[in-house]
Amino acid sequence: MIEFSATQIAMLLGGKVVGDGNRQVSDIAPIETAQAHQLAFLTDAKYLPALDTTQAGIVLITSSLVENISLPSMEGRGGSLILVENARASMGQLLQLVEKTINPVRTGIEQPSFISEGVQIPEDAYIGAFAYIGKNVHLGQGVQIYPHCYIGDNVRIGDNTVLYAGVKVYYNCEIGTNCILHAGVVIGGDGFGFEPDEQGVNHKIPQLGNVIIEDDVEIGANTTIDRAMMGSTRIQRNVKIDNLVQVAHNVQVGEGTILCSQVGIAGSTTIGKHCILAGQVGVAGHITIADNSIFGAQSGVAGTIRQSGTYQGSPCFDAMQWRKAAVVFKQLPEMYKQLNDLSR
């Protein structure tokens, strides 16, 4: 286990040490449970009292939180503080470095694996055991393909993209640079398209389009993004998708949008830029959602949203109005009883 001193961490993050600069840590933990060998971080004023009791060896703290207060002495416990502009951002930077230590970039081709004839594997790429690489696949520099991945024919994957174990990418799909696809993600499965005949038998409509995932997209475990019937299902750059999300055929997801766990988006819907869909939000098909729209958990988006705002409920409407309505809803049984008493 690698140890770092408070002084080394402060130099790395551009922070200021308060206390013992030689204090060493080798792990990271929440401030409530951290021990002497661990680093914790603090970004919210309500957690300031934890500084009096934490056993953390080093605490990374947003400097603005302590501008007008006396810092508690951690010297009795041998601990130190590191003041930074934004402790959460600095912690993220530090965790990225830790991740590179515990999960280093891999290179080489493990066996057994199958790589179609003529496919060029960059020298700095990694192909895990039991991976399948189809015909005419293009892999960028530094691509990481973990074991049991399936890459169909004519797929293109950009530089430094990581596909963790068991990812499946169907034929003709495209994935940009610096993307992360977590275990079990399926890209390019058929869209859910059927047409009943006069006898009520459902006949499959071929799904001949593809999926295009632009740069800097992260997709959580077991999320599925369906190929378009025609054209492309498109996930624009810097979109972040949680686990267990379903994106249907021909959906367009705008730049910087966040889709939380168990979101479901029906076909041919367009979601604007920098939207947030919280857990279990359901979105109807063939509608458009304005940029910068936010939807609370379990909201149902039944129609087009033309104006950015914060929405809640099913069907959703303005979140502030929904909160007022929710208060009244809980009182309806008593109000109903009162109304009956008055009518008598």
DRENKOLFI-502937 format. One line per 5 residues: number of its first residue (from 1); their letters; for each residue x, y, z of C-alpha. Coordinates in pm, 1 decimal. Example, Ala and Ser with C-alpha at 12.3 -4.5 7.8 and 13.67 -1.06 7.14 Angstrom:
# residues 2
1	AS	1230.0 -450.0 780.0 ~ 1367.0 -106.0 714.0 .
***
This chain:
# residues 344
1	MIEFS	0.0 0.0 0.0 ~ 140.4 338.8 -103.0 ~ 152.4 611.0 163.9 ~ 134.2 985.5 100.1 ~ 208.2 1269.1 340.5 .
6	ATQIA	-13.6 1571.0 398.6 ~ 251.0 1790.5 233.5 ~ 262.2 1570.1 -78.4 ~ -117.7 1567.8 -110.4 ~ -136.0 1945.7 -59.8 .
11	MLLGG	125.5 2004.1 -330.3 ~ -65.1 1777.2 -567.9 ~ -397.7 1954.2 -506.3 ~ -270.9 2309.4 -460.5 ~ -385.0 2315.3 -96.1 .
16	KVVGD	-254.9 2442.3 236.7 ~ -160.0 2215.5 527.5 ~ -277.6 2299.7 878.8 ~ -100.3 2074.7 1128.1 ~ 161.5 1807.2 1072.0 .
21	GNRQV	275.6 1805.8 709.7 ~ 449.8 1471.8 760.0 ~ 129.9 1292.0 857.4 ~ 97.5 977.5 638.8 ~ -219.5 812.6 502.0 .
26	SDIAP	-268.6 509.6 278.7 ~ -646.1 487.8 240.4 ~ -964.1 695.8 206.9 ~ -1281.4 679.4 418.3 ~ -1587.8 885.5 524.5 .
31	IETAQ	-1510.9 1139.2 795.3 ~ -1739.6 964.0 1047.3 ~ -1554.2 630.5 1029.5 ~ -1204.1 727.3 911.5 ~ -907.7 607.0 1114.4 .
36	AHQLA	-553.6 738.4 1162.6 ~ -422.6 583.1 838.3 ~ -706.6 727.2 629.6 ~ -792.7 1054.8 455.5 ~ -1145.7 1201.0 470.5 .
41	FLTDA	-1304.5 1506.2 311.2 ~ -1555.7 1768.9 422.6 ~ -1759.4 1992.3 189.3 ~ -2067.5 2087.9 391.6 ~ -2083.0 2316.3 696.9 .
46	KYLPA	-2323.8 2081.5 875.9 ~ -2040.5 1829.2 908.8 ~ -1798.2 2073.1 1073.2 ~ -1863.4 1929.3 1422.2 ~ -1715.9 1602.4 1294.5 .
51	LDTTQ	-1374.2 1769.8 1301.2 ~ -1388.2 1752.8 1682.2 ~ -1436.7 1375.7 1687.7 ~ -1294.5 1227.3 1367.4 ~ -1000.1 992.5 1395.7 .
56	AGIVL	-892.0 1062.6 1034.7 ~ -521.9 1115.9 982.2 ~ -588.7 1390.3 725.7 ~ -906.6 1582.2 646.2 ~ -944.7 1755.6 310.4 .
61	ITSSL	-1174.0 2056.8 363.5 ~ -1318.4 2339.2 153.5 ~ -1138.2 2649.4 279.3 ~ -1442.6 2880.3 263.5 ~ -1612.5 2671.5 533.7 .
66	VENIS	-1352.6 2768.1 792.3 ~ -1270.2 3129.3 695.8 ~ -1442.3 3282.8 997.6 ~ -1407.2 3012.0 1261.3 ~ -1125.4 2876.2 1474.2 .
71	LPSME	-1003.4 2545.5 1343.0 ~ -1012.7 2264.1 1597.6 ~ -674.6 2128.2 1692.5 ~ -617.6 1781.0 1555.9 ~ -261.0 1769.2 1679.9 .
76	GRGGS	-359.3 1575.5 1989.1 ~ -469.1 1294.7 1759.6 ~ -175.7 1344.1 1525.0 ~ -402.7 1455.2 1243.2 ~ -380.0 1732.7 985.3 .
81	LILVE	-608.7 1946.5 770.4 ~ -560.3 2035.7 404.4 ~ -748.0 2347.7 293.6 ~ -849.6 2353.2 -74.9 ~ -1084.7 2561.6 -285.9 .
86	NARAS	-1328.5 2275.4 -344.6 ~ -1283.0 1961.7 -136.3 ~ -1519.8 1750.8 -345.5 ~ -1342.3 1836.8 -671.6 ~ -1002.7 1783.2 -508.9 .
91	MGQLL	-1117.3 1449.1 -370.8 ~ -1227.4 1348.6 -719.2 ~ -885.9 1439.7 -853.8 ~ -720.0 1237.0 -580.1 ~ -946.8 935.9 -635.8 .
96	QLVEK	-859.3 934.4 -1005.3 ~ -493.6 895.8 -911.8 ~ -575.6 621.2 -662.3 ~ -781.2 438.2 -923.6 ~ -487.2 438.8 -1163.7 .
101	TINPV	-281.3 275.6 -889.4 ~ -527.3 1.1 -794.9 ~ -668.5 -55.9 -1146.7 ~ -383.5 25.9 -1385.3 ~ -427.9 50.7 -1760.1 .
106	RTGIE	-375.6 -289.6 -1920.9 ~ -215.4 -377.3 -2252.1 ~ -185.3 -687.3 -2464.9 ~ -413.0 -960.8 -2596.5 ~ -518.8 -1238.3 -2360.6 .
111	QPSFI	-598.6 -1586.9 -2482.5 ~ -834.3 -1737.3 -2565.3 ~ -995.1 -1450.6 -2755.9 ~ -1121.0 -1413.0 -3115.1 ~ -1013.9 -1127.5 -3341.0 .
116	SEGVQ	-1138.8 -1126.7 -3700.0 ~ -881.9 -1131.5 -3974.8 ~ -761.7 -786.5 -4077.3 ~ -862.5 -604.9 -3757.0 ~ -576.6 -387.9 -3633.3 .
121	IPEDA	-517.3 -388.6 -3258.3 ~ -317.4 -85.2 -3138.2 ~ -4.7 -169.7 -2941.6 ~ -135.0 7.8 -2630.4 ~ -479.1 -157.4 -2642.3 .
126	YIGAF	-604.0 -438.7 -2420.2 ~ -818.6 -733.3 -2531.3 ~ -932.9 -955.5 -2243.4 ~ -983.5 -1330.4 -2248.3 ~ -1291.7 -1464.7 -2430.1 .
131	AYIGK	-1353.1 -1131.8 -2606.6 ~ -1493.5 -1144.6 -2961.5 ~ -1396.1 -880.3 -3217.4 ~ -1598.4 -893.0 -3541.7 ~ -1512.0 -806.2 -3899.2 .
136	NVHLG	-1401.2 -457.6 -4002.1 ~ -1390.8 -330.1 -3643.0 ~ -1187.6 -14.7 -3578.7 ~ -1030.1 24.6 -3234.1 ~ -867.0 350.3 -3125.3 .
141	QGVQI	-546.0 395.2 -2930.7 ~ -553.2 281.3 -2569.6 ~ -887.3 99.7 -2594.8 ~ -958.8 -141.1 -2308.4 ~ -1179.7 -440.5 -2395.7 .
146	YPHCY	-1231.3 -653.1 -2083.6 ~ -1309.5 -1028.1 -2084.0 ~ -1630.6 -1164.7 -2236.1 ~ -1702.8 -852.9 -2442.3 ~ -1868.0 -888.9 -2784.1 .
151	IGDNV	-1787.2 -634.6 -3055.0 ~ -1997.5 -686.4 -3370.3 ~ -1901.1 -623.6 -3731.3 ~ -1821.7 -269.4 -3848.6 ~ -1815.2 -123.3 -3497.4 .
156	RIGDN	-1594.9 179.8 -3433.7 ~ -1455.7 255.6 -3086.6 ~ -1257.7 574.1 -3018.2 ~ -933.3 632.6 -2831.6 ~ -905.7 547.7 -2460.2 .
161	TVLYA	-1255.7 405.4 -2431.7 ~ -1307.5 128.9 -2173.3 ~ -1554.8 -159.0 -2209.5 ~ -1575.9 -356.8 -1887.3 ~ -1658.1 -727.1 -1867.6 .
166	GVKVY	-1955.5 -855.7 -2061.8 ~ -2034.1 -544.6 -2267.3 ~ -2210.5 -623.1 -2596.6 ~ -2191.2 -384.4 -2894.1 ~ -2398.5 -489.1 -3194.3 .
171	YNCEI	-2298.2 -438.4 -3557.4 ~ -2249.9 -93.0 -3716.2 ~ -2257.7 99.5 -3387.5 ~ -2012.4 377.7 -3299.9 ~ -1858.8 472.1 -2965.9 .
176	GTNCI	-1649.2 787.0 -2923.3 ~ -1331.2 864.9 -2733.2 ~ -1281.2 854.8 -2355.2 ~ -1605.4 665.5 -2291.7 ~ -1665.8 414.5 -2011.3 .
181	LHAGV	-1916.5 130.8 -2051.0 ~ -1964.0 -72.9 -1734.1 ~ -2030.8 -445.5 -1707.7 ~ -2332.6 -582.0 -1890.7 ~ -2409.2 -277.5 -2104.4 .
186	VIGGD	-2581.2 -362.7 -2435.0 ~ -2545.8 -118.6 -2722.9 ~ -2747.8 -166.1 -3039.9 ~ -2999.3 -434.3 -2951.5 ~ -3312.4 -416.5 -3165.4 .
191	GFGFE	-3563.3 -144.7 -3093.7 ~ -3902.7 -268.9 -2975.2 ~ -4088.9 -243.7 -3305.9 ~ -4384.9 -467.1 -3398.6 ~ -4696.5 -426.4 -3611.1 .
196	PDEQG	-5008.3 -642.4 -3558.8 ~ -5191.5 -780.9 -3862.6 ~ -5567.6 -820.0 -3902.2 ~ -5558.1 -1136.6 -3691.3 ~ -5370.5 -960.6 -3412.1 .
201	VNHKI	-5040.3 -1136.8 -3479.2 ~ -4743.5 -912.5 -3402.3 ~ -4488.7 -896.1 -3683.1 ~ -4137.5 -769.5 -3624.2 ~ -4029.9 -446.6 -3793.8 .
206	PQLGN	-3659.1 -479.0 -3881.3 ~ -3437.0 -233.0 -3695.0 ~ -3174.3 -133.5 -3951.6 ~ -3022.8 179.1 -3793.2 ~ -2747.6 199.8 -3532.9 .
211	VIIED	-2640.6 366.0 -3207.7 ~ -2391.2 653.1 -3198.0 ~ -2232.1 736.7 -2864.6 ~ -2026.5 1054.9 -2872.6 ~ -1715.4 1141.0 -2668.3 .
216	DVEIG	-1680.9 1141.0 -2287.2 ~ -1996.0 937.6 -2219.3 ~ -2021.0 702.5 -1920.2 ~ -2284.0 426.8 -1912.2 ~ -2366.1 228.5 -1598.0 .
221	ANTTI	-2392.6 -147.3 -1556.1 ~ -2671.9 -336.4 -1734.5 ~ -2800.9 -31.4 -1919.3 ~ -2942.4 -93.2 -2267.8 ~ -2948.8 146.1 -2562.9 .
226	DRAMM	-3148.2 21.6 -2862.6 ~ -3053.3 68.9 -3226.3 ~ -3272.0 289.6 -3443.1 ~ -3527.4 150.3 -3685.9 ~ -3374.3 389.6 -3941.1 .
231	GSTRI	-3102.5 645.5 -3879.4 ~ -2935.1 654.8 -3536.8 ~ -3011.3 647.5 -3168.8 ~ -2768.6 913.0 -3047.0 ~ -2613.2 985.6 -2707.7 .
236	QRNVK	-2434.1 1320.6 -2729.9 ~ -2103.2 1407.1 -2565.5 ~ -2056.2 1415.4 -2187.7 ~ -2385.9 1238.0 -2112.5 ~ -2373.7 1035.0 -1790.2 .
241	IDNLV	-2604.7 733.9 -1759.7 ~ -2656.2 532.2 -1441.5 ~ -2715.9 156.6 -1403.4 ~ -3029.6 -15.9 -1533.8 ~ -3144.8 254.3 -1775.0 .
246	QVAHN	-3343.6 175.6 -2092.5 ~ -3304.8 403.9 -2395.1 ~ -3531.7 301.5 -2683.0 ~ -3486.7 324.6 -3059.6 ~ -3427.6 661.2 -3228.1 .
251	VQVGE	-3398.4 847.5 -2897.5 ~ -3171.3 1152.6 -2895.7 ~ -3009.1 1248.4 -2563.8 ~ -2857.3 1596.9 -2551.9 ~ -2509.4 1698.6 -2441.1 .
256	GTILC	-2434.2 1687.4 -2068.8 ~ -2763.1 1526.0 -1969.5 ~ -2777.6 1292.0 -1667.3 ~ -3000.8 982.4 -1659.0 ~ -3026.8 819.9 -1314.7 .
261	SQVGI	-3099.2 456.3 -1236.1 ~ -3407.1 286.4 -1381.4 ~ -3498.5 572.0 -1613.6 ~ -3694.6 447.3 -1914.8 ~ -3721.4 648.2 -2237.1 .
266	AGSTT	-3963.1 538.0 -2510.0 ~ -3885.1 552.8 -2880.3 ~ -3818.7 861.0 -3094.3 ~ -3805.6 1104.1 -2803.0 ~ -3558.0 1392.6 -2800.5 .
271	IGKHC	-3412.7 1502.6 -2466.3 ~ -3238.2 1839.7 -2457.1 ~ -2898.6 1941.2 -2326.5 ~ -2804.2 1945.8 -1956.5 ~ -3123.3 1781.5 -1834.3 .
276	ILAGQ	-3147.5 1565.9 -1521.1 ~ -3383.5 1268.4 -1501.0 ~ -3382.6 1128.0 -1147.0 ~ -3442.7 763.9 -1057.3 ~ -3730.7 575.5 -1219.6 .
281	VGVAG	-3843.6 863.1 -1439.6 ~ -4053.9 734.1 -1729.5 ~ -4063.5 926.8 -2058.7 ~ -4324.6 871.8 -2329.1 ~ -4232.9 827.5 -2693.8 .
286	HITIA	-4228.6 1083.1 -2977.6 ~ -4198.7 1387.0 -2751.2 ~ -3938.0 1661.0 -2699.6 ~ -3791.2 1784.3 -2371.1 ~ -3642.1 2135.4 -2344.3 .
291	DNSIF	-3280.2 2197.1 -2245.2 ~ -3202.6 2232.4 -1871.3 ~ -3514.5 2047.3 -1757.6 ~ -3508.9 1856.6 -1426.7 ~ -3747.4 1572.8 -1334.3 .
296	GAQSG	-3783.8 1440.1 -980.2 ~ -3777.9 1069.3 -899.0 ~ -4061.4 855.7 -1039.6 ~ -4196.8 1137.8 -1253.7 ~ -4395.6 1045.6 -1563.2 .
301	VAGTI	-4327.9 1265.0 -1865.9 ~ -4633.1 1213.7 -2084.4 ~ -4602.0 1504.9 -2327.5 ~ -4360.8 1755.0 -2475.3 ~ -4186.7 1988.3 -2227.9 .
306	RQSGT	-4136.5 2320.1 -2406.5 ~ -3992.6 2525.7 -2121.5 ~ -3701.1 2440.0 -1894.6 ~ -3784.2 2399.2 -1527.9 ~ -3815.3 2151.0 -1244.2 .
311	YQGSP	-4097.4 1896.9 -1272.0 ~ -4243.8 1625.8 -1049.7 ~ -4535.2 1382.3 -1045.4 ~ -4705.1 1151.5 -1293.8 ~ -4806.0 1305.1 -1521.7 .
316	CFDAM	-4546.4 1563.5 -1424.1 ~ -4602.0 1934.6 -1374.6 ~ -4421.8 2221.5 -1200.8 ~ -4243.9 2079.5 -896.0 ~ -4346.4 2360.1 -660.6 .
321	QWRKA	-4712.8 2314.7 -753.6 ~ -4672.0 1938.0 -718.9 ~ -4540.9 1976.4 -362.3 ~ -4843.4 2188.1 -271.4 ~ -5074.1 1931.6 -431.8 .
326	AVVFK	-4901.0 1647.0 -246.2 ~ -4978.1 1814.8 85.8 ~ -5345.1 1842.6 -9.8 ~ -5354.7 1484.1 -140.5 ~ -5261.2 1347.1 202.0 .
331	QLPEM	-5550.3 1543.4 353.9 ~ -5814.4 1425.1 104.7 ~ -5966.2 1148.4 324.2 ~ -6026.9 1393.5 608.4 ~ -6151.0 1662.4 368.5 .
336	YKQLN	-6387.3 1408.1 210.8 ~ -6524.8 1318.1 553.1 ~ -6573.4 1685.4 636.6 ~ -6752.9 1741.6 304.3 ~ -6988.7 1450.1 374.6 .
341	DLSR	-7059.6 1584.2 722.2 ~ -7142.5 1926.2 577.4 ~ -7371.2 1778.8 309.9 ~ -7575.6 1600.9 575.0 .
***
